[in-house]
């Protein structure tokens, strides 16, 4: 029987530890709200700083086109030059490096011109082979 009062003395009572459970919960919720607001504010600040960074050496994606289930052709602008790159799983390869002026790149190519170009390329390859 002497064990029971000793155990009660070792266990802290919540009513004695805090003036009110409601006040402690409110303080905890206010602290949590301040931490969440601080994290949100830092996120917004970092996003704004990220948008402002970049200059002559920045990379811009001008166009992207899917040519297969997992393959893409991407037109990039890097330091005033345009690059056409092929992107596949595990591989990125430069296909074409264009000059400084973006006037050399057509804005839209009709589908018929691709077929005609392909036929001309296949015909030229077939005529050049022995």
C-alpha angles and dihedrals in degrees: 000000000000090000094067097062090045092053091049090053092052094051113075116228115229092217091059096041097056129027091231135000089218092054092049091049091049092050090049092050093048090050091049091050091051092051092048091048090050092051091048092049092051090049092053091046092051092048091053093047091048091054092051096049119088131067135161092350098048124120120231126189108224099176141349130195130184113230098175143359093288104007127093138180112217129191111210134183114215121175092337095311125105122226128190109207134181117223122198132156106292095000139077117181133180108236101178136002112207126202130257097277118075089206090088092066115082114227094219131011120202115237091237093062091058091054092047091048091049092050091048092049093048091046092049092048091049094050094047094053118086 
